[in-house]
Amino acid sequence: MASKAITVGVGIPMIIVGALMAWLWAPIEGDLQNQIELVGSTIGILGIIFFISGLFYTKEPVMH
C-alpha cells in the first residue's frame, strides 16, 4: 500500500522545487549558476527517491 503523505506531500514538491531551481533560477544567475544547478538537481533527485519510496511504503502489522 502506497503512502500518499510521502509521495504527494514530500516527493512531488521536492521534484517541482528542484526543477524550478535548475531550469528557471540557475540561468538567471551568472556567478552561482553551477551551484544552483547542483542544488536544484540534488533536491529533484532526492524528491524522486522520496516519491519512489512512498510508492513502496507499507505499514508493519501490529502484533498483539
All heavy atoms as TSV, in Angstrom:
chain	resi	resn	atom	element	x	y	z
A	1	MET	N	N	0.843	-1.178	0.000
A	1	MET	CA	C	0.000	0.000	0.000
A	1	MET	C	C	0.888	1.239	0.000
A	1	MET	O	O	1.800	1.375	0.800
A	1	MET	CB	C	-0.899	-0.044	1.233
A	1	MET	CG	C	-1.737	1.167	1.394
A	1	MET	SD	S	-3.188	0.716	2.327
A	1	MET	CE	C	-4.081	2.211	2.151
A	2	ALA	N	N	0.642	2.108	-0.902
A	2	ALA	CA	C	1.455	3.323	-1.042
A	2	ALA	C	C	1.085	4.354	0.014
A	2	ALA	O	O	-0.026	4.381	0.515
A	2	ALA	CB	C	1.269	3.910	-2.427
A	3	SER	N	N	2.047	5.190	0.333
A	3	SER	CA	C	1.818	6.256	1.297
A	3	SER	C	C	1.633	7.570	0.545
A	3	SER	O	O	2.577	8.083	-0.055
A	3	SER	CB	C	2.993	6.361	2.262
A	3	SER	OG	O	2.870	7.503	3.051
A	4	LYS	N	N	0.424	8.107	0.579
A	4	LYS	CA	C	0.160	9.372	-0.098
A	4	LYS	C	C	0.884	10.526	0.571
A	4	LYS	O	O	1.286	11.479	-0.094
A	4	LYS	CB	C	-1.338	9.662	-0.123
A	4	LYS	CG	C	-2.097	8.865	-1.129
A	4	LYS	CD	C	-3.540	9.342	-1.200
A	4	LYS	CE	C	-4.307	8.569	-2.230
A	4	LYS	NZ	N	-5.697	9.007	-2.318
A	5	ALA	N	N	1.075	10.445	1.892
A	5	ALA	CA	C	1.741	11.535	2.609
A	5	ALA	C	C	3.180	11.700	2.139
A	5	ALA	O	O	3.651	12.824	1.963
A	5	ALA	CB	C	1.699	11.267	4.112
A	6	ILE	N	N	3.869	10.597	1.929
A	6	ILE	CA	C	5.254	10.688	1.468
A	6	ILE	C	C	5.300	11.066	0.001
A	6	ILE	O	O	6.056	11.951	-0.409
A	6	ILE	CB	C	5.992	9.350	1.712
A	6	ILE	CG1	C	6.100	9.069	3.208
A	6	ILE	CG2	C	7.377	9.388	1.090
A	6	ILE	CD1	C	6.658	7.699	3.549
A	7	THR	N	N	4.495	10.407	-0.817
A	7	THR	CA	C	4.533	10.626	-2.259
A	7	THR	C	C	4.081	12.037	-2.635
A	7	THR	O	O	4.787	12.765	-3.333
A	7	THR	CB	C	3.642	9.593	-2.969
A	7	THR	OG1	O	4.088	8.291	-2.607
A	7	THR	CG2	C	3.706	9.747	-4.465
A	8	VAL	N	N	2.906	12.435	-2.156
A	8	VAL	CA	C	2.330	13.722	-2.549
A	8	VAL	C	C	2.858	14.866	-1.689
A	8	VAL	O	O	3.085	15.965	-2.182
A	8	VAL	CB	C	0.782	13.651	-2.473
A	8	VAL	CG1	C	0.151	14.982	-2.805
A	8	VAL	CG2	C	0.262	12.576	-3.408
A	9	GLY	N	N	3.087	14.602	-0.429
A	9	GLY	CA	C	3.488	15.672	0.485
A	9	GLY	C	C	4.960	16.024	0.446
A	9	GLY	O	O	5.333	17.159	0.741
A	10	VAL	N	N	5.805	15.068	0.094
A	10	VAL	CA	C	7.245	15.320	0.108
A	10	VAL	C	C	7.858	15.167	-1.276
A	10	VAL	O	O	8.584	16.041	-1.753
A	10	VAL	CB	C	7.960	14.370	1.106
A	10	VAL	CG1	C	9.456	14.610	1.097
A	10	VAL	CG2	C	7.406	14.536	2.501
A	11	GLY	N	N	7.584	14.052	-1.939
A	11	GLY	CA	C	8.241	13.745	-3.203
A	11	GLY	C	C	7.946	14.730	-4.324
A	11	GLY	O	O	8.855	15.299	-4.933
A	12	ILE	N	N	6.686	14.952	-4.596
A	12	ILE	CA	C	6.299	15.824	-5.709
A	12	ILE	C	C	6.737	17.275	-5.491
A	12	ILE	O	O	7.292	17.888	-6.413
A	12	ILE	CB	C	4.789	15.697	-5.994
A	12	ILE	CG1	C	4.493	14.284	-6.509
A	12	ILE	CG2	C	4.326	16.745	-6.986
A	12	ILE	CD1	C	3.031	13.973	-6.715
A	13	PRO	N	N	6.540	17.858	-4.293
A	13	PRO	CA	C	7.036	19.230	-4.106
A	13	PRO	C	C	8.558	19.360	-4.262
A	13	PRO	O	O	9.026	20.351	-4.813
A	13	PRO	CB	C	6.607	19.580	-2.681
A	13	PRO	CG	C	5.443	18.717	-2.419
A	13	PRO	CD	C	5.708	17.448	-3.147
A	14	MET	N	N	9.293	18.349	-3.799
A	14	MET	CA	C	10.752	18.411	-3.956
A	14	MET	C	C	11.144	18.344	-5.431
A	14	MET	O	O	12.069	19.042	-5.866
A	14	MET	CB	C	11.423	17.287	-3.170
A	14	MET	CG	C	11.470	17.526	-1.683
A	14	MET	SD	S	12.295	16.221	-0.781
A	14	MET	CE	C	14.005	16.554	-1.216
A	15	ILE	N	N	10.469	17.523	-6.201
A	15	ILE	CA	C	10.754	17.427	-7.637
A	15	ILE	C	C	10.465	18.761	-8.314
A	15	ILE	O	O	11.258	19.248	-9.132
A	15	ILE	CB	C	9.925	16.288	-8.275
A	15	ILE	CG1	C	10.365	14.933	-7.727
A	15	ILE	CG2	C	10.038	16.318	-9.796
A	15	ILE	CD1	C	9.450	13.786	-8.085
A	16	ILE	N	N	9.341	19.377	-7.977
A	16	ILE	CA	C	8.957	20.651	-8.591
A	16	ILE	C	C	9.944	21.756	-8.219
A	16	ILE	O	O	10.404	22.504	-9.082
A	16	ILE	CB	C	7.512	21.029	-8.193
A	16	ILE	CG1	C	6.536	20.041	-8.831
A	16	ILE	CG2	C	7.181	22.455	-8.593
A	16	ILE	CD1	C	5.115	20.162	-8.322
A	17	VAL	N	N	10.292	21.860	-6.929
A	17	VAL	CA	C	11.230	22.899	-6.488
A	17	VAL	C	C	12.598	22.694	-7.133
A	17	VAL	O	O	13.232	23.648	-7.601
A	17	VAL	CB	C	11.337	22.915	-4.946
A	17	VAL	CG1	C	12.502	23.772	-4.488
A	17	VAL	CG2	C	10.047	23.424	-4.345
A	18	GLY	N	N	13.072	21.463	-7.182
A	18	GLY	CA	C	14.363	21.182	-7.801
A	18	GLY	C	C	14.386	21.538	-9.281
A	18	GLY	O	O	15.351	22.110	-9.787
A	19	ALA	N	N	13.302	21.201	-9.976
A	19	ALA	CA	C	13.231	21.523	-11.405
A	19	ALA	C	C	13.187	23.030	-11.632
A	19	ALA	O	O	13.854	23.555	-12.536
A	19	ALA	CB	C	12.000	20.865	-12.024
A	20	LEU	N	N	12.407	23.734	-10.813
A	20	LEU	CA	C	12.345	25.195	-10.957
A	20	LEU	C	C	13.697	25.842	-10.688
A	20	LEU	O	O	14.099	26.781	-11.383
A	20	LEU	CB	C	11.284	25.772	-10.022
A	20	LEU	CG	C	9.831	25.464	-10.386
A	20	LEU	CD1	C	8.892	25.988	-9.312
A	20	LEU	CD2	C	9.483	26.033	-11.743
A	21	MET	N	N	14.402	25.338	-9.685
A	21	MET	CA	C	15.722	25.893	-9.383
A	21	MET	C	C	16.692	25.658	-10.537
A	21	MET	O	O	17.413	26.566	-10.958
A	21	MET	CB	C	16.295	25.261	-8.106
A	21	MET	CG	C	15.720	25.808	-6.832
A	21	MET	SD	S	16.448	25.045	-5.382
A	21	MET	CE	C	18.088	25.757	-5.431
A	22	ALA	N	N	16.728	24.422	-11.040
A	22	ALA	CA	C	17.707	24.070	-12.071
A	22	ALA	C	C	17.394	24.712	-13.418
A	22	ALA	O	O	18.306	25.094	-14.152
A	22	ALA	CB	C	17.784	22.551	-12.215
A	23	TRP	N	N	16.104	24.828	-13.762
A	23	TRP	CA	C	15.756	25.303	-15.099
A	23	TRP	C	C	15.436	26.787	-15.187
A	23	TRP	O	O	15.662	27.412	-16.222
A	23	TRP	CB	C	14.573	24.514	-15.656
A	23	TRP	CG	C	14.930	23.091	-15.987
A	23	TRP	CD1	C	16.159	22.613	-16.343
A	23	TRP	CD2	C	14.057	21.985	-15.989
A	23	TRP	NE1	N	16.086	21.270	-16.548
A	23	TRP	CE2	C	14.805	20.847	-16.345
A	23	TRP	CE3	C	12.705	21.844	-15.710
A	23	TRP	CZ2	C	14.254	19.582	-16.444
A	23	TRP	CZ3	C	12.161	20.582	-15.812
A	23	TRP	CH2	C	12.928	19.473	-16.178
A	24	LEU	N	N	14.870	27.350	-14.135
A	24	LEU	CA	C	14.451	28.748	-14.210
A	24	LEU	C	C	15.388	29.700	-13.466
A	24	LEU	O	O	15.713	30.770	-13.975
A	24	LEU	CB	C	13.019	28.908	-13.660
A	24	LEU	CG	C	11.927	28.180	-14.439
A	24	LEU	CD1	C	10.587	28.375	-13.769
A	24	LEU	CD2	C	11.881	28.659	-15.876
A	25	TRP	N	N	15.790	29.345	-12.262
A	25	TRP	CA	C	16.584	30.260	-11.445
A	25	TRP	C	C	18.057	30.245	-11.844
A	25	TRP	O	O	18.690	31.299	-11.912
A	25	TRP	CB	C	16.422	29.890	-9.971
A	25	TRP	CG	C	17.072	30.845	-9.015
A	25	TRP	CD1	C	17.381	32.153	-9.248
A	25	TRP	CD2	C	17.507	30.571	-7.693
A	25	TRP	NE1	N	17.974	32.701	-8.142
A	25	TRP	CE2	C	18.055	31.749	-7.167
A	25	TRP	CE3	C	17.469	29.438	-6.891
A	25	TRP	CZ2	C	18.572	31.808	-5.888
A	25	TRP	CZ3	C	17.973	29.511	-5.623
A	25	TRP	CH2	C	18.521	30.689	-5.125
A	26	ALA	N	N	18.610	29.083	-12.148
A	26	ALA	CA	C	20.042	28.980	-12.447
A	26	ALA	C	C	20.469	29.804	-13.666
A	26	ALA	O	O	21.514	30.464	-13.603
A	26	ALA	CB	C	20.444	27.526	-12.612
A	27	PRO	N	N	19.744	29.799	-14.768
A	27	PRO	CA	C	20.197	30.595	-15.917
A	27	PRO	C	C	20.226	32.102	-15.648
A	27	PRO	O	O	20.967	32.833	-16.300
A	27	PRO	CB	C	19.190	30.263	-17.013
A	27	PRO	CG	C	18.632	28.954	-16.641
A	27	PRO	CD	C	18.614	28.938	-15.144
A	28	ILE	N	N	19.435	32.566	-14.693
A	28	ILE	CA	C	19.402	33.997	-14.388
A	28	ILE	C	C	20.680	34.434	-13.680
A	28	ILE	O	O	21.204	35.516	-13.934
A	28	ILE	CB	C	18.158	34.322	-13.519
A	28	ILE	CG1	C	16.882	34.039	-14.314
A	28	ILE	CG2	C	18.179	35.759	-13.045
A	28	ILE	CD1	C	15.617	34.126	-13.489
A	29	GLU	N	N	21.182	33.574	-12.790
A	29	GLU	CA	C	22.381	33.901	-12.017
A	29	GLU	C	C	23.619	33.675	-12.876
A	29	GLU	O	O	23.723	32.706	-13.597
A	29	GLU	CB	C	22.459	33.020	-10.768
A	29	GLU	CG	C	21.334	33.234	-9.801
A	29	GLU	CD	C	21.345	34.609	-9.173
A	29	GLU	OE1	O	22.435	35.155	-8.938
A	29	GLU	OE2	O	20.246	35.140	-8.933
A	30	GLY	N	N	24.566	34.574	-12.759
A	30	GLY	CA	C	25.789	34.437	-13.535
A	30	GLY	C	C	26.871	33.676	-12.798
A	30	GLY	O	O	27.365	32.653	-13.265
A	31	ASP	N	N	27.231	34.161	-11.615
A	31	ASP	CA	C	28.357	33.585	-10.887
A	31	ASP	C	C	28.000	32.261	-10.209
A	31	ASP	O	O	28.834	31.374	-10.094
A	31	ASP	CB	C	28.862	34.561	-9.811
A	31	ASP	CG	C	29.373	35.859	-10.424
A	31	ASP	OD1	O	29.743	35.836	-11.619
A	31	ASP	OD2	O	29.392	36.881	-9.710
A	32	LEU	N	N	26.776	32.138	-9.751
A	32	LEU	CA	C	26.388	30.970	-8.970
A	32	LEU	C	C	25.592	29.941	-9.768
A	32	LEU	O	O	24.940	29.074	-9.185
A	32	LEU	CB	C	25.560	31.413	-7.758
A	32	LEU	CG	C	26.248	32.357	-6.783
A	32	LEU	CD1	C	25.266	32.820	-5.724
A	32	LEU	CD2	C	27.453	31.693	-6.159
A	33	GLN	N	N	25.638	30.016	-11.078
A	33	GLN	CA	C	24.810	29.143	-11.910
A	33	GLN	C	C	25.094	27.663	-11.654
A	33	GLN	O	O	24.169	26.880	-11.476
A	33	GLN	CB	C	25.025	29.456	-13.388
A	33	GLN	CG	C	24.166	28.590	-14.292
A	33	GLN	CD	C	24.311	28.971	-15.758
A	33	GLN	OE1	O	25.103	29.838	-16.095
A	33	GLN	NE2	N	23.559	28.324	-16.601
A	34	ASN	N	N	26.360	27.280	-11.592
A	34	ASN	CA	C	26.695	25.863	-11.399
A	34	ASN	C	C	26.226	25.354	-10.037
A	34	ASN	O	O	25.709	24.241	-9.929
A	34	ASN	CB	C	28.201	25.643	-11.541
A	34	ASN	CG	C	28.666	25.851	-12.963
A	34	ASN	OD1	O	27.893	25.669	-13.898
A	34	ASN	ND2	N	29.916	26.245	-13.116
A	35	GLN	N	N	26.403	26.179	-8.996
A	35	GLN	CA	C	25.995	25.747	-7.663
A	35	GLN	C	C	24.477	25.619	-7.552
A	35	GLN	O	O	23.967	24.678	-6.936
A	35	GLN	CB	C	26.503	26.731	-6.591
A	35	GLN	CG	C	27.985	26.656	-6.350
A	35	GLN	CD	C	28.797	27.466	-7.370
A	35	GLN	OE1	O	28.249	28.085	-8.275
A	35	GLN	NE2	N	30.105	27.440	-7.219
A	36	ILE	N	N	23.743	26.545	-8.154
A	36	ILE	CA	C	22.283	26.484	-8.104
A	36	ILE	C	C	21.772	25.278	-8.888
A	36	ILE	O	O	20.842	24.595	-8.456
A	36	ILE	CB	C	21.664	27.797	-8.629
A	36	ILE	CG1	C	22.022	28.944	-7.682
A	36	ILE	CG2	C	20.154	27.683	-8.769
A	36	ILE	CD1	C	21.645	30.300	-8.192
A	37	GLU	N	N	22.388	24.992	-10.036
A	37	GLU	CA	C	22.003	23.800	-10.796
A	37	GLU	C	C	22.275	22.535	-9.998
A	37	GLU	O	O	21.462	21.610	-10.001
A	37	GLU	CB	C	22.758	23.739	-12.119
A	37	GLU	CG	C	22.248	24.708	-13.156
A	37	GLU	CD	C	23.042	24.637	-14.447
A	37	GLU	OE1	O	24.039	23.884	-14.506
A	37	GLU	OE2	O	22.673	25.334	-15.401
A	38	LEU	N	N	23.403	22.491	-9.291
A	38	LEU	CA	C	23.743	21.327	-8.483
A	38	LEU	C	C	22.736	21.130	-7.348
A	38	LEU	O	O	22.230	20.022	-7.133
A	38	LEU	CB	C	25.150	21.475	-7.896
A	38	LEU	CG	C	25.594	20.371	-6.943
A	38	LEU	CD1	C	25.745	19.062	-7.694
A	38	LEU	CD2	C	26.892	20.752	-6.264
A	39	VAL	N	N	22.421	22.202	-6.635
A	39	VAL	CA	C	21.464	22.106	-5.532
A	39	VAL	C	C	20.072	21.742	-6.058
A	39	VAL	O	O	19.388	20.882	-5.489
A	39	VAL	CB	C	21.431	23.417	-4.724
A	39	VAL	CG1	C	20.298	23.410	-3.718
A	39	VAL	CG2	C	22.764	23.643	-4.029
A	40	GLY	N	N	19.644	22.365	-7.131
A	40	GLY	CA	C	18.334	22.054	-7.714
A	40	GLY	C	C	18.247	20.614	-8.193
A	40	GLY	O	O	17.244	19.932	-7.964
A	41	SER	N	N	19.292	20.140	-8.832
A	41	SER	CA	C	19.306	18.750	-9.290
A	41	SER	C	C	19.303	17.782	-8.120
A	41	SER	O	O	18.617	16.756	-8.156
A	41	SER	CB	C	20.539	18.497	-10.155
A	41	SER	OG	O	20.515	19.314	-11.290
A	42	THR	N	N	20.055	18.103	-7.084
A	42	THR	CA	C	20.094	17.244	-5.903
A	42	THR	C	C	18.732	17.181	-5.225
A	42	THR	O	O	18.269	16.100	-4.836
A	42	THR	CB	C	21.155	17.747	-4.903
A	42	THR	OG1	O	22.412	17.832	-5.570
A	42	THR	CG2	C	21.267	16.824	-3.709
A	43	ILE	N	N	18.071	18.317	-5.091
A	43	ILE	CA	C	16.728	18.334	-4.498
A	43	ILE	C	C	15.765	17.514	-5.366
A	43	ILE	O	O	14.950	16.753	-4.853
A	43	ILE	CB	C	16.227	19.777	-4.322
A	43	ILE	CG1	C	17.042	20.484	-3.245
A	43	ILE	CG2	C	14.734	19.813	-3.979
A	43	ILE	CD1	C	16.753	21.960	-3.120
A	44	GLY	N	N	15.861	17.657	-6.676
A	44	GLY	CA	C	14.996	16.888	-7.567
A	44	GLY	C	C	15.231	15.394	-7.474
A	44	GLY	O	O	14.283	14.599	-7.439
A	45	ILE	N	N	16.491	14.985	-7.407
A	45	ILE	CA	C	16.814	13.556	-7.299
A	45	ILE	C	C	16.323	13.006	-5.960
A	45	ILE	O	O	15.773	11.909	-5.897
A	45	ILE	CB	C	18.322	13.338	-7.482
A	45	ILE	CG1	C	18.703	13.621	-8.941
A	45	ILE	CG2	C	18.733	11.928	-7.078
A	45	ILE	CD1	C	20.187	13.708	-9.192
A	46	LEU	N	N	16.517	13.759	-4.879
A	46	LEU	CA	C	16.002	13.322	-3.590
A	46	LEU	C	C	14.472	13.240	-3.605
A	46	LEU	O	O	13.886	12.343	-2.992
A	46	LEU	CB	C	16.467	14.261	-2.479
A	46	LEU	CG	C	17.937	14.149	-2.095
A	46	LEU	CD1	C	18.304	15.256	-1.116
A	46	LEU	CD2	C	18.244	12.792	-1.516
A	47	GLY	N	N	13.830	14.154	-4.322
A	47	GLY	CA	C	12.371	14.099	-4.466
A	47	GLY	C	C	11.921	12.840	-5.181
A	47	GLY	O	O	10.923	12.223	-4.803
A	48	ILE	N	N	12.661	12.435	-6.207
A	48	ILE	CA	C	12.337	11.195	-6.926
A	48	ILE	C	C	12.503	9.994	-6.000
A	48	ILE	O	O	11.682	9.074	-6.006
A	48	ILE	CB	C	13.205	11.065	-8.187
A	48	ILE	CG1	C	12.794	12.129	-9.201
A	48	ILE	CG2	C	13.092	9.671	-8.791
A	48	ILE	CD1	C	13.727	12.266	-10.384
A	49	ILE	N	N	13.554	10.007	-5.180
A	49	ILE	CA	C	13.773	8.906	-4.237
A	49	ILE	C	C	12.629	8.843	-3.225
A	49	ILE	O	O	12.108	7.760	-2.927
A	49	ILE	CB	C	15.136	9.068	-3.547
A	49	ILE	CG1	C	16.259	8.839	-4.565
A	49	ILE	CG2	C	15.273	8.119	-2.356
A	49	ILE	CD1	C	17.638	9.179	-4.070
A	50	PHE	N	N	12.218	10.004	-2.684
A	50	PHE	CA	C	11.090	10.021	-1.754
A	50	PHE	C	C	9.803	9.566	-2.442
A	50	PHE	O	O	8.986	8.862	-1.849
A	50	PHE	CB	C	10.886	11.414	-1.153
A	50	PHE	CG	C	11.740	11.686	0.040
A	50	PHE	CD1	C	12.804	12.572	-0.051
A	50	PHE	CD2	C	11.482	11.072	1.244
A	50	PHE	CE1	C	13.595	12.837	1.047
A	50	PHE	CE2	C	12.262	11.333	2.362
A	50	PHE	CZ	C	13.321	12.216	2.253
A	51	PHE	N	N	9.601	9.981	-3.685
A	51	PHE	CA	C	8.407	9.587	-4.437
A	51	PHE	C	C	8.351	8.071	-4.590
A	51	PHE	O	O	7.326	7.442	-4.321
A	51	PHE	CB	C	8.413	10.266	-5.814
A	51	PHE	CG	C	7.210	9.972	-6.647
A	51	PHE	CD1	C	6.035	10.672	-6.456
A	51	PHE	CD2	C	7.248	8.999	-7.626
A	51	PHE	CE1	C	4.909	10.401	-7.225
A	51	PHE	CE2	C	6.139	8.723	-8.398
A	51	PHE	CZ	C	4.966	9.422	-8.196
A	52	ILE	N	N	9.457	7.476	-5.005
A	52	ILE	CA	C	9.503	6.024	-5.201
A	52	ILE	C	C	9.361	5.294	-3.872
A	52	ILE	O	O	8.652	4.288	-3.777
A	52	ILE	CB	C	10.792	5.626	-5.936
A	52	ILE	CG1	C	10.750	6.164	-7.377
A	52	ILE	CG2	C	10.985	4.117	-5.940
A	52	ILE	CD1	C	12.043	6.024	-8.135
A	53	SER	N	N	10.022	5.798	-2.825
A	53	SER	CA	C	9.897	5.133	-1.527
A	53	SER	C	C	8.473	5.233	-0.992
A	53	SER	O	O	8.006	4.323	-0.309
A	53	SER	CB	C	10.889	5.714	-0.525
A	53	SER	OG	O	10.563	7.043	-0.215
A	54	GLY	N	N	7.770	6.310	-1.291
A	54	GLY	CA	C	6.374	6.433	-0.894
A	54	GLY	C	C	5.482	5.429	-1.602
A	54	GLY	O	O	4.494	4.957	-1.042
A	55	LEU	N	N	5.844	5.081	-2.830
A	55	LEU	CA	C	5.066	4.081	-3.560
A	55	LEU	C	C	5.239	2.686	-2.970
A	55	LEU	O	O	4.331	1.862	-3.006
A	55	LEU	CB	C	5.472	4.065	-5.037
A	55	LEU	CG	C	5.143	5.317	-5.841
A	55	LEU	CD1	C	5.667	5.162	-7.263
A	55	LEU	CD2	C	3.659	5.595	-5.852
A	56	PHE	N	N	6.426	2.403	-2.427
A	56	PHE	CA	C	6.711	1.071	-1.898
A	56	PHE	C	C	6.526	0.962	-0.387
A	56	PHE	O	O	6.773	-0.085	0.194
A	56	PHE	CB	C	8.140	0.659	-2.255
A	56	PHE	CG	C	8.314	0.360	-3.708
A	56	PHE	CD1	C	9.002	1.237	-4.518
A	56	PHE	CD2	C	7.783	-0.781	-4.274
A	56	PHE	CE1	C	9.171	0.970	-5.864
A	56	PHE	CE2	C	7.932	-1.057	-5.618
A	56	PHE	CZ	C	8.627	-0.175	-6.417
A	57	TYR	N	N	6.090	2.035	0.259
A	57	TYR	CA	C	5.940	2.037	1.715
A	57	TYR	C	C	4.762	1.164	2.133
A	57	TYR	O	O	3.676	1.245	1.573
A	57	TYR	CB	C	5.715	3.465	2.210
A	57	TYR	CG	C	5.447	3.570	3.686
A	57	TYR	CD1	C	6.481	3.493	4.589
A	57	TYR	CD2	C	4.148	3.728	4.168
A	57	TYR	CE1	C	6.235	3.587	5.959
A	57	TYR	CE2	C	3.898	3.819	5.518
A	57	TYR	CZ	C	4.948	3.747	6.403
A	57	TYR	OH	O	4.710	3.829	7.753
A	58	THR	N	N	4.990	0.308	3.121
A	58	THR	CA	C	3.911	-0.467	3.705
A	58	THR	C	C	4.028	-0.397	5.216
A	58	THR	O	O	5.128	-0.365	5.764
A	58	THR	CB	C	3.971	-1.944	3.284
A	58	THR	OG1	O	5.234	-2.482	3.625
A	58	THR	CG2	C	3.751	-2.106	1.782
A	59	LYS	N	N	2.897	-0.353	5.878
A	59	LYS	CA	C	2.900	-0.320	7.336
A	59	LYS	C	C	3.116	-1.734	7.868
A	59	LYS	O	O	2.603	-2.699	7.319
A	59	LYS	CB	C	1.576	0.232	7.862
A	59	LYS	CG	C	1.379	1.694	7.544
A	59	LYS	CD	C	0.107	2.199	8.168
A	59	LYS	CE	C	-0.070	3.669	7.856
A	59	LYS	NZ	N	-1.297	4.215	8.410
A	60	GLU	N	N	3.865	-1.806	8.959
A	60	GLU	CA	C	4.077	-3.105	9.588
A	60	GLU	C	C	2.821	-3.482	10.360
A	60	GLU	O	O	2.186	-2.639	11.000
A	60	GLU	CB	C	5.273	-3.040	10.525
A	60	GLU	CG	C	6.578	-2.826	9.821
A	60	GLU	CD	C	7.744	-2.859	10.781
A	60	GLU	OE1	O	7.578	-3.298	11.934
A	60	GLU	OE2	O	8.825	-2.437	10.369
A	61	PRO	N	N	2.458	-4.746	10.349
A	61	PRO	CA	C	1.274	-5.160	11.106
A	61	PRO	C	C	1.531	-5.031	12.605
A	61	PRO	O	O	2.642	-5.229	13.084
A	61	PRO	CB	C	1.065	-6.612	10.702
A	61	PRO	CG	C	2.366	-7.043	10.146
A	61	PRO	CD	C	3.054	-5.825	9.608
A	62	VAL	N	N	0.482	-4.684	13.339
A	62	VAL	CA	C	0.581	-4.533	14.786
A	62	VAL	C	C	0.480	-5.912	15.432
A	62	VAL	O	O	-0.462	-6.652	15.181
A	62	VAL	CB	C	-0.535	-3.603	15.316
A	62	VAL	CG1	C	-0.462	-3.492	16.828
A	62	VAL	CG2	C	-0.436	-2.257	14.643
A	63	MET	N	N	1.470	-6.225	16.246
A	63	MET	CA	C	1.471	-7.520	16.945
A	63	MET	C	C	0.820	-7.355	18.314
A	63	MET	O	O	1.200	-6.493	19.074
A	63	MET	CB	C	2.903	-8.031	17.097
A	63	MET	CG	C	3.642	-8.146	15.777
A	63	MET	SD	S	2.883	-9.304	14.640
A	63	MET	CE	C	3.497	-10.815	15.295
A	64	HIS	N	N	-0.165	-8.181	18.608
A	64	HIS	CA	C	-0.840	-8.113	19.909
A	64	HIS	C	C	-0.380	-9.238	20.784
A	64	HIS	O	O	-0.192	-10.304	20.514
A	64	HIS	CB	C	-2.360	-8.174	19.752
A	64	HIS	CG	C	-2.889	-6.941	19.114
A	64	HIS	ND1	N	-3.120	-5.768	19.796
A	64	HIS	CD2	C	-3.231	-6.675	17.826
A	64	HIS	CE1	C	-3.595	-4.868	18.975
A	64	HIS	NE2	N	-3.671	-5.393	17.756
